[in-house]
């Protein structure tokens, strides 16, 4: 078992730091639901720097998700796959 102050590899992430997100993910997994902040994405548009800025076709959208939400999604996909 790791000491709470031991860093994992070169990432400087300690066990103490990982405990709260792990508890949130475990609770989401057991309840089968996630908070809205973890599920919902914020859509942001960026100009492609091509053509006129007032043309909607010259923009692209990206979705911004929370990091904990991404981890939950990846772990869910992994669990369903195996």
PDB file as gemmi writes it, atoms N, CA and C in Angstrom:
CRYST1    1.000    1.000    1.000  90.00  90.00  90.00 P 1                      
ATOM      1  N   UNK A   1       0.838  -1.177   0.000  1.00  0.00           N  
ATOM      2  CA  UNK A   1       0.000   0.000   0.000  1.00  0.00           C  
ATOM      3  C   UNK A   1       0.883   1.241   0.000  1.00  0.00           C  
ATOM      4  N   UNK A   2       0.459   2.246  -0.753  1.00  0.00           N  
ATOM      5  CA  UNK A   2       1.226   3.480  -0.858  1.00  0.00           C  
ATOM      6  C   UNK A   2       1.036   4.368   0.356  1.00  0.00           C  
ATOM      7  N   UNK A   3       2.074   5.075   0.685  1.00  0.00           N  
ATOM      8  CA  UNK A   3       1.956   6.113   1.695  1.00  0.00           C  
ATOM      9  C   UNK A   3       1.159   7.262   1.087  1.00  0.00           C  
ATOM     10  N   UNK A   4       0.438   8.006   1.918  1.00  0.00           N  
ATOM     11  CA  UNK A   4      -0.364   9.122   1.417  1.00  0.00           C  
ATOM     12  C   UNK A   4       0.488  10.228   0.813  1.00  0.00           C  
ATOM     13  N   UNK A   5       1.754  10.285   1.153  1.00  0.00           N  
ATOM     14  CA  UNK A   5       2.601  11.357   0.645  1.00  0.00           C  
ATOM     15  C   UNK A   5       3.510  10.903  -0.492  1.00  0.00           C  
ATOM     16  N   UNK A   6       3.384   9.660  -0.921  1.00  0.00           N  
ATOM     17  CA  UNK A   6       4.227   9.143  -1.985  1.00  0.00           C  
ATOM     18  C   UNK A   6       3.644   9.539  -3.336  1.00  0.00           C  
ATOM     19  N   UNK A   7       4.466  10.119  -4.193  1.00  0.00           N  
ATOM     20  CA  UNK A   7       4.015  10.507  -5.531  1.00  0.00           C  
ATOM     21  C   UNK A   7       4.029   9.289  -6.442  1.00  0.00           C  
ATOM     22  N   UNK A   8       3.042   9.207  -7.317  1.00  0.00           N  
ATOM     23  CA  UNK A   8       2.966   8.127  -8.278  1.00  0.00           C  
ATOM     24  C   UNK A   8       3.785   8.496  -9.505  1.00  0.00           C  
ATOM     25  N   UNK A   9       4.798   7.756  -9.797  1.00  0.00           N  
ATOM     26  CA  UNK A   9       5.701   7.961 -10.931  1.00  0.00           C  
ATOM     27  C   UNK A   9       6.210   9.398 -10.952  1.00  0.00           C  
ATOM     28  N   UNK A  10       6.237   9.998 -12.126  1.00  0.00           N  
ATOM     29  CA  UNK A  10       6.765  11.349 -12.259  1.00  0.00           C  
ATOM     30  C   UNK A  10       5.678  12.407 -12.314  1.00  0.00           C  
ATOM     31  N   UNK A  11       4.445  12.045 -12.011  1.00  0.00           N  
ATOM     32  CA  UNK A  11       3.340  12.975 -12.181  1.00  0.00           C  
ATOM     33  C   UNK A  11       3.072  13.825 -10.944  1.00  0.00           C  
ATOM     34  N   UNK A  12       3.727  13.566  -9.857  1.00  0.00           N  
ATOM     35  CA  UNK A  12       3.531  14.294  -8.598  1.00  0.00           C  
ATOM     36  C   UNK A  12       2.083  14.238  -8.117  1.00  0.00           C  
ATOM     37  N   UNK A  13       1.413  13.127  -8.358  1.00  0.00           N  
ATOM     38  CA  UNK A  13       0.050  12.924  -7.896  1.00  0.00           C  
ATOM     39  C   UNK A  13       0.109  11.970  -6.716  1.00  0.00           C  
ATOM     40  N   UNK A  14      -0.351  12.418  -5.576  1.00  0.00           N  
ATOM     41  CA  UNK A  14      -0.305  11.576  -4.385  1.00  0.00           C  
ATOM     42  C   UNK A  14      -1.625  10.837  -4.197  1.00  0.00           C  
ATOM     43  N   UNK A  15      -1.582   9.811  -3.391  1.00  0.00           N  
ATOM     44  CA  UNK A  15      -2.781   9.033  -3.081  1.00  0.00           C  
ATOM     45  C   UNK A  15      -3.819   9.908  -2.392  1.00  0.00           C  
ATOM     46  N   UNK A  16      -3.359  10.819  -1.567  1.00  0.00           N  
ATOM     47  CA  UNK A  16      -4.252  11.726  -0.852  1.00  0.00           C  
ATOM     48  C   UNK A  16      -5.030  12.612  -1.828  1.00  0.00           C  
ATOM     49  N   UNK A  17      -4.386  13.000  -2.908  1.00  0.00           N  
ATOM     50  CA  UNK A  17      -5.020  13.847  -3.915  1.00  0.00           C  
ATOM     51  C   UNK A  17      -6.052  13.077  -4.735  1.00  0.00           C  
ATOM     52  N   UNK A  18      -5.841  11.797  -4.948  1.00  0.00           N  
ATOM     53  CA  UNK A  18      -6.742  10.991  -5.767  1.00  0.00           C  
ATOM     54  C   UNK A  18      -7.964  10.484  -5.015  1.00  0.00           C  
ATOM     55  N   UNK A  19      -7.962  10.527  -3.702  1.00  0.00           N  
ATOM     56  CA  UNK A  19      -9.058   9.954  -2.926  1.00  0.00           C  
ATOM     57  C   UNK A  19     -10.406  10.646  -3.172  1.00  0.00           C  
ATOM     58  N   UNK A  20     -10.531  11.979  -3.094  1.00  0.00           N  
ATOM     59  CA  UNK A  20     -11.849  12.606  -3.312  1.00  0.00           C  
ATOM     60  C   UNK A  20     -12.451  12.337  -4.696  1.00  0.00           C  
ATOM     61  N   UNK A  21     -11.685  12.468  -5.801  1.00  0.00           N  
ATOM     62  CA  UNK A  21     -12.298  12.137  -7.097  1.00  0.00           C  
ATOM     63  C   UNK A  21     -12.708  10.667  -7.193  1.00  0.00           C  
ATOM     64  N   UNK A  22     -11.948   9.783  -6.567  1.00  0.00           N  
ATOM     65  CA  UNK A  22     -12.291   8.361  -6.587  1.00  0.00           C  
ATOM     66  C   UNK A  22     -13.625   8.131  -5.899  1.00  0.00           C  
ATOM     67  N   UNK A  23     -13.852   8.814  -4.785  1.00  0.00           N  
ATOM     68  CA  UNK A  23     -15.120   8.661  -4.063  1.00  0.00           C  
ATOM     69  C   UNK A  23     -16.294   9.155  -4.902  1.00  0.00           C  
ATOM     70  N   UNK A  24     -16.122  10.264  -5.604  1.00  0.00           N  
ATOM     71  CA  UNK A  24     -17.183  10.792  -6.467  1.00  0.00           C  
ATOM     72  C   UNK A  24     -17.490   9.803  -7.586  1.00  0.00           C  
ATOM     73  N   UNK A  25     -16.454   9.277  -8.221  1.00  0.00           N  
ATOM     74  CA  UNK A  25     -16.656   8.318  -9.309  1.00  0.00           C  
ATOM     75  C   UNK A  25     -17.302   7.029  -8.814  1.00  0.00           C  
ATOM     76  N   UNK A  26     -16.888   6.565  -7.641  1.00  0.00           N  
ATOM     77  CA  UNK A  26     -17.474   5.345  -7.074  1.00  0.00           C  
ATOM     78  C   UNK A  26     -18.960   5.545  -6.798  1.00  0.00           C  
ATOM     79  N   UNK A  27     -19.313   6.697  -6.236  1.00  0.00           N  
ATOM     80  CA  UNK A  27     -20.713   6.983  -5.930  1.00  0.00           C  
ATOM     81  C   UNK A  27     -21.543   7.079  -7.218  1.00  0.00           C  
ATOM     82  N   UNK A  28     -21.004   7.711  -8.237  1.00  0.00           N  
ATOM     83  CA  UNK A  28     -21.707   7.799  -9.529  1.00  0.00           C  
ATOM     84  C   UNK A  28     -21.933   6.413 -10.109  1.00  0.00           C  
ATOM     85  N   UNK A  29     -20.917   5.568 -10.000  1.00  0.00           N  
ATOM     86  CA  UNK A  29     -21.010   4.212 -10.544  1.00  0.00           C  
ATOM     87  C   UNK A  29     -22.078   3.405  -9.814  1.00  0.00           C  
ATOM     88  N   UNK A  30     -22.121   3.512  -8.481  1.00  0.00           N  
ATOM     89  CA  UNK A  30     -23.090   2.748  -7.696  1.00  0.00           C  
ATOM     90  C   UNK A  30     -24.517   3.228  -7.935  1.00  0.00           C  
ATOM     91  N   UNK A  31     -24.706   4.550  -8.060  1.00  0.00           N  
ATOM     92  CA  UNK A  31     -26.050   5.095  -8.248  1.00  0.00           C  
ATOM     93  C   UNK A  31     -26.509   5.032  -9.698  1.00  0.00           C  
ATOM     94  N   UNK A  32     -25.578   4.869 -10.607  1.00  0.00           N  
ATOM     95  CA  UNK A  32     -25.931   4.822 -12.018  1.00  0.00           C  
ATOM     96  C   UNK A  32     -26.273   6.179 -12.600  1.00  0.00           C  
ATOM     97  N   UNK A  33     -25.866   7.234 -11.921  1.00  0.00           N  
ATOM     98  CA  UNK A  33     -26.144   8.590 -12.399  1.00  0.00           C  
ATOM     99  C   UNK A  33     -24.980   9.497 -12.029  1.00  0.00           C  
ATOM    100  N   UNK A  34     -24.810  10.536 -12.816  1.00  0.00           N  
ATOM    101  CA  UNK A  34     -23.736  11.498 -12.568  1.00  0.00           C  
ATOM    102  C   UNK A  34     -24.336  12.894 -12.437  1.00  0.00           C  
ATOM    103  N   UNK A  35     -23.701  13.769 -11.673  1.00  0.00           N  
ATOM    104  CA  UNK A  35     -24.186  15.148 -11.578  1.00  0.00           C  
ATOM    105  C   UNK A  35     -24.163  15.829 -12.943  1.00  0.00           C  
ATOM    106  N   UNK A  36     -25.041  16.800 -13.123  1.00  0.00           N  
ATOM    107  CA  UNK A  36     -25.145  17.496 -14.400  1.00  0.00           C  
ATOM    108  C   UNK A  36     -23.850  18.141 -14.842  1.00  0.00           C  
ATOM    109  N   UNK A  37     -23.055  18.637 -13.892  1.00  0.00           N  
ATOM    110  CA  UNK A  37     -21.787  19.275 -14.245  1.00  0.00           C  
ATOM    111  C   UNK A  37     -20.830  18.290 -14.903  1.00  0.00           C  
ATOM    112  N   UNK A  38     -20.923  17.028 -14.543  1.00  0.00           N  
ATOM    113  CA  UNK A  38     -20.026  16.025 -15.116  1.00  0.00           C  
ATOM    114  C   UNK A  38     -20.533  15.521 -16.465  1.00  0.00           C  
ATOM    115  N   UNK A  39     -21.841  15.585 -16.686  1.00  0.00           N  
ATOM    116  CA  UNK A  39     -22.427  15.062 -17.920  1.00  0.00           C  
ATOM    117  C   UNK A  39     -22.473  16.092 -19.036  1.00  0.00           C  
ATOM    118  N   UNK A  40     -22.754  17.331 -18.672  1.00  0.00           N  
ATOM    119  CA  UNK A  40     -23.003  18.362 -19.671  1.00  0.00           C  
ATOM    120  C   UNK A  40     -21.708  18.960 -20.196  1.00  0.00           C  
ATOM    121  N   UNK A  41     -21.704  19.245 -21.471  1.00  0.00           N  
ATOM    122  CA  UNK A  41     -20.551  19.880 -22.108  1.00  0.00           C  
ATOM    123  C   UNK A  41     -20.898  21.328 -22.438  1.00  0.00           C  
ATOM    124  N   UNK A  42     -19.896  22.171 -22.404  1.00  0.00           N  
ATOM    125  CA  UNK A  42     -20.065  23.557 -22.831  1.00  0.00           C  
ATOM    126  C   UNK A  42     -19.521  23.649 -24.251  1.00  0.00           C  
ATOM    127  N   UNK A  43     -20.342  24.131 -25.161  1.00  0.00           N  
ATOM    128  CA  UNK A  43     -19.949  24.250 -26.559  1.00  0.00           C  
ATOM    129  C   UNK A  43     -19.377  25.646 -26.789  1.00  0.00           C  
ATOM    130  N   UNK A  44     -18.193  25.696 -27.365  1.00  0.00           N  
ATOM    131  CA  UNK A  44     -17.526  26.952 -27.685  1.00  0.00           C  
ATOM    132  C   UNK A  44     -17.206  26.947 -29.170  1.00  0.00           C  
ATOM    133  N   UNK A  45     -17.391  28.086 -29.811  1.00  0.00           N  
ATOM    134  CA  UNK A  45     -17.083  28.175 -31.236  1.00  0.00           C  
ATOM    135  C   UNK A  45     -15.774  28.919 -31.449  1.00  0.00           C  
ATOM    136  N   UNK A  46     -15.046  28.481 -32.460  1.00  0.00           N  
ATOM    137  CA  UNK A  46     -13.779  29.104 -32.833  1.00  0.00           C  
ATOM    138  C   UNK A  46     -13.789  29.399 -34.322  1.00  0.00           C  
ATOM    139  N   UNK A  47     -13.219  30.526 -34.675  1.00  0.00           N  
ATOM    140  CA  UNK A  47     -13.078  30.884 -36.077  1.00  0.00           C  
ATOM    141  C   UNK A  47     -11.969  30.037 -36.687  1.00  0.00           C  
ATOM    142  N   UNK A  48     -12.198  29.528 -37.894  1.00  0.00           N  
ATOM    143  CA  UNK A  48     -11.200  28.697 -38.574  1.00  0.00           C  
ATOM    144  C   UNK A  48     -10.116  29.535 -39.238  1.00  0.00           C  
ATOM    145  N   UNK A  49     -10.246  30.859 -39.187  1.00  0.00           N  
ATOM    146  CA  UNK A  49      -9.322  31.786 -39.857  1.00  0.00           C  
ATOM    147  C   UNK A  49      -9.320  31.584 -41.364  1.00  0.00           C  
ATOM    148  N   UNK A  50     -10.462  31.229 -41.901  1.00  0.00           N  
ATOM    149  CA  UNK A  50     -10.637  31.081 -43.344  1.00  0.00           C  
ATOM    150  C   UNK A  50     -11.854  31.914 -43.738  1.00  0.00           C  
ATOM    151  N   UNK A  51     -11.721  32.732 -44.699  1.00  0.00           N  
ATOM    152  CA  UNK A  51     -12.868  33.477 -45.211  1.00  0.00           C  
ATOM    153  C   UNK A  51     -13.325  34.576 -44.266  1.00  0.00           C  
ATOM    154  N   UNK A  52     -14.571  34.981 -44.460  1.00  0.00           N  
ATOM    155  CA  UNK A  52     -15.138  36.100 -43.701  1.00  0.00           C  
ATOM    156  C   UNK A  52     -15.604  35.640 -42.322  1.00  0.00           C  
ATOM    157  N   UNK A  53     -15.414  36.514 -41.343  1.00  0.00           N  
ATOM    158  CA  UNK A  53     -15.797  36.167 -39.969  1.00  0.00           C  
ATOM    159  C   UNK A  53     -17.301  36.162 -39.769  1.00  0.00           C  
ATOM    160  N   UNK A  54     -18.050  36.824 -40.625  1.00  0.00           N  
ATOM    161  CA  UNK A  54     -19.500  36.875 -40.442  1.00  0.00           C  
ATOM    162  C   UNK A  54     -20.216  35.695 -41.106  1.00  0.00           C  
ATOM    163  N   UNK A  55     -19.473  34.762 -41.694  1.00  0.00           N  
ATOM    164  CA  UNK A  55     -20.045  33.558 -42.291  1.00  0.00           C  
ATOM    165  C   UNK A  55     -19.982  32.417 -41.276  1.00  0.00           C  
ATOM    166  N   UNK A  56     -21.133  31.843 -40.955  1.00  0.00           N  
ATOM    167  CA  UNK A  56     -21.203  30.768 -39.947  1.00  0.00           C  
ATOM    168  C   UNK A  56     -20.412  29.526 -40.351  1.00  0.00           C  
ATOM    169  N   UNK A  57     -20.209  29.304 -41.630  1.00  0.00           N  
ATOM    170  CA  UNK A  57     -19.467  28.127 -42.092  1.00  0.00           C  
ATOM    171  C   UNK A  57     -17.977  28.221 -41.798  1.00  0.00           C  
ATOM    172  N   UNK A  58     -17.506  29.379 -41.383  1.00  0.00           N  
ATOM    173  CA  UNK A  58     -16.090  29.563 -41.079  1.00  0.00           C  
ATOM    174  C   UNK A  58     -15.787  29.362 -39.595  1.00  0.00           C  
ATOM    175  N   UNK A  59     -16.707  28.764 -38.872  1.00  0.00           N  
ATOM    176  CA  UNK A  59     -16.526  28.496 -37.451  1.00  0.00           C  
ATOM    177  C   UNK A  59     -16.640  27.007 -37.199  1.00  0.00           C  
ATOM    178  N   UNK A  60     -15.992  26.548 -36.162  1.00  0.00           N  
ATOM    179  CA  UNK A  60     -16.140  25.159 -35.732  1.00  0.00           C  
ATOM    180  C   UNK A  60     -16.419  25.163 -34.239  1.00  0.00           C  
ATOM    181  N   UNK A  61     -17.120  24.172 -33.778  1.00  0.00           N  
ATOM    182  CA  UNK A  61     -17.445  24.072 -32.364  1.00  0.00           C  
ATOM    183  C   UNK A  61     -16.635  22.989 -31.681  1.00  0.00           C  
ATOM    184  N   UNK A  62     -16.291  23.219 -30.429  1.00  0.00           N  
ATOM    185  CA  UNK A  62     -15.661  22.182 -29.615  1.00  0.00           C  
ATOM    186  C   UNK A  62     -16.451  22.072 -28.321  1.00  0.00           C  
ATOM    187  N   UNK A  63     -16.460  20.902 -27.741  1.00  0.00           N  
ATOM    188  CA  UNK A  63     -17.170  20.701 -26.479  1.00  0.00           C  
ATOM    189  C   UNK A  63     -16.152  20.590 -25.347  1.00  0.00           C  
ATOM    190  N   UNK A  64     -16.415  21.316 -24.283  1.00  0.00           N  
ATOM    191  CA  UNK A  64     -15.547  21.313 -23.110  1.00  0.00           C  
ATOM    192  C   UNK A  64     -16.222  20.494 -22.018  1.00  0.00           C  
ATOM    193  N   UNK A  65     -15.553  19.427 -21.588  1.00  0.00           N  
ATOM    194  CA  UNK A  65     -16.076  18.539 -20.551  1.00  0.00           C  
ATOM    195  C   UNK A  65     -15.206  18.633 -19.304  1.00  0.00           C  
ATOM    196  N   UNK A  66     -15.787  18.299 -18.165  1.00  0.00           N  
ATOM    197  CA  UNK A  66     -14.992  18.275 -16.937  1.00  0.00           C  
ATOM    198  C   UNK A  66     -14.048  17.077 -16.967  1.00  0.00           C  
ATOM    199  N   UNK A  67     -12.913  17.205 -16.319  1.00  0.00           N  
ATOM    200  CA  UNK A  67     -11.923  16.126 -16.288  1.00  0.00           C  
ATOM    201  C   UNK A  67     -12.493  14.899 -15.578  1.00  0.00           C  
ATOM    202  N   UNK A  68     -13.186  15.106 -14.467  1.00  0.00           N  
ATOM    203  CA  UNK A  68     -13.765  13.980 -13.725  1.00  0.00           C  
ATOM    204  C   UNK A  68     -14.824  13.292 -14.587  1.00  0.00           C  
ATOM    205  N   UNK A  69     -15.582  14.068 -15.352  1.00  0.00           N  
ATOM    206  CA  UNK A  69     -16.569  13.491 -16.260  1.00  0.00           C  
ATOM    207  C   UNK A  69     -15.924  12.637 -17.334  1.00  0.00           C  
ATOM    208  N   UNK A  70     -14.780  13.089 -17.846  1.00  0.00           N  
ATOM    209  CA  UNK A  70     -14.055  12.313 -18.857  1.00  0.00           C  
ATOM    210  C   UNK A  70     -13.560  10.994 -18.274  1.00  0.00           C  
ATOM    211  N   UNK A  71     -13.065  11.036 -17.044  1.00  0.00           N  
ATOM    212  CA  UNK A  71     -12.582   9.816 -16.392  1.00  0.00           C  
ATOM    213  C   UNK A  71     -13.737   8.844 -16.188  1.00  0.00           C  
ATOM    214  N   UNK A  72     -14.888   9.356 -15.748  1.00  0.00           N  
ATOM    215  CA  UNK A  72     -16.062   8.508 -15.553  1.00  0.00           C  
ATOM    216  C   UNK A  72     -16.495   7.880 -16.877  1.00  0.00           C  
ATOM    217  N   UNK A  73     -16.501   8.655 -17.943  1.00  0.00           N  
ATOM    218  CA  UNK A  73     -16.884   8.141 -19.249  1.00  0.00           C  
ATOM    219  C   UNK A  73     -15.926   7.054 -19.721  1.00  0.00           C  
ATOM    220  N   UNK A  74     -14.629   7.298 -19.588  1.00  0.00           N  
ATOM    221  CA  UNK A  74     -13.633   6.304 -20.018  1.00  0.00           C  
ATOM    222  C   UNK A  74     -13.749   5.017 -19.212  1.00  0.00           C  
ATOM    223  N   UNK A  75     -13.931   5.148 -17.883  1.00  0.00           N  
ATOM    224  CA  UNK A  75     -14.029   3.946 -17.054  1.00  0.00           C  
ATOM    225  C   UNK A  75     -15.317   3.181 -17.354  1.00  0.00           C  
ATOM    226  N   UNK A  76     -16.403   3.897 -17.660  1.00  0.00           N  
ATOM    227  CA  UNK A  76     -17.660   3.236 -18.019  1.00  0.00           C  
ATOM    228  C   UNK A  76     -17.508   2.465 -19.323  1.00  0.00           C  
ATOM    229  N   UNK A  77     -16.877   3.101 -20.303  1.00  0.00           N  
ATOM    230  CA  UNK A  77     -16.656   2.422 -21.590  1.00  0.00           C  
ATOM    231  C   UNK A  77     -15.784   1.186 -21.408  1.00  0.00           C  
ATOM    232  N   UNK A  78     -14.762   1.304 -20.579  1.00  0.00           N  
ATOM    233  CA  UNK A  78     -13.872   0.176 -20.321  1.00  0.00           C  
ATOM    234  C   UNK A  78     -14.630  -0.963 -19.644  1.00  0.00           C  
ATOM    235  N   UNK A  79     -15.488  -0.633 -18.668  1.00  0.00           N  
ATOM    236  CA  UNK A  79     -16.233  -1.662 -17.940  1.00  0.00           C  
ATOM    237  C   UNK A  79     -17.240  -2.368 -18.847  1.00  0.00           C  
ATOM    238  N   UNK A  80     -17.894  -1.632 -19.727  1.00  0.00           N  
ATOM    239  CA  UNK A  80     -18.865  -2.251 -20.628  1.00  0.00           C  
ATOM    240  C   UNK A  80     -18.191  -3.124 -21.676  1.00  0.00           C  
ATOM    241  N   UNK A  81     -16.980  -2.758 -22.041  1.00  0.00           N  
ATOM    242  CA  UNK A  81     -16.255  -3.511 -23.057  1.00  0.00           C  
ATOM    243  C   UNK A  81     -15.822  -4.872 -22.526  1.00  0.00           C  
ATOM    244  N   UNK A  82     -15.528  -4.970 -21.209  1.00  0.00           N  
ATOM    245  CA  UNK A  82     -15.003  -6.221 -20.648  1.00  0.00           C  
ATOM    246  C   UNK A  82     -15.945  -6.784 -19.677  1.00  0.00           C  
TER     247      UNK A  82                                                      
END                                                                             
